[in-house]
Amino acid sequence: MQFRTVDPDKLRGLADKVFGLTKEIIGEVVGNERFQKEGEAQQAKGTEKLKALRKELEAQAKEAKAELFEQKQKAAQRVKESA
């Protein structure tokens, strides 16, 4: 069985969420509305990246499941033909 790898660049969504939240909190503490908005936008960007990553991983899992099913069918066919 082969495992797919995840592009580390796509994990940046998590970093975007963390840094965005940090910016938003700092903006709130110092009363800088622009910083708060930047933080909110960065968090939204991170959320979208993570959603895309989740969909990609789900697709890879379905592909792997289909591949495994196909291999099982081929093995069953070989057993049937050899009998």
Secondary structure, DSSP 4 states (H G I P E B T S, - for coil): -------GGGGHHHHHHHHHHHHHHHHHHHT-HHHHHHHHHHHHHHHHHHHHHHHHHHHHHHHHHHHHHHHHHHHHHHHHHH-
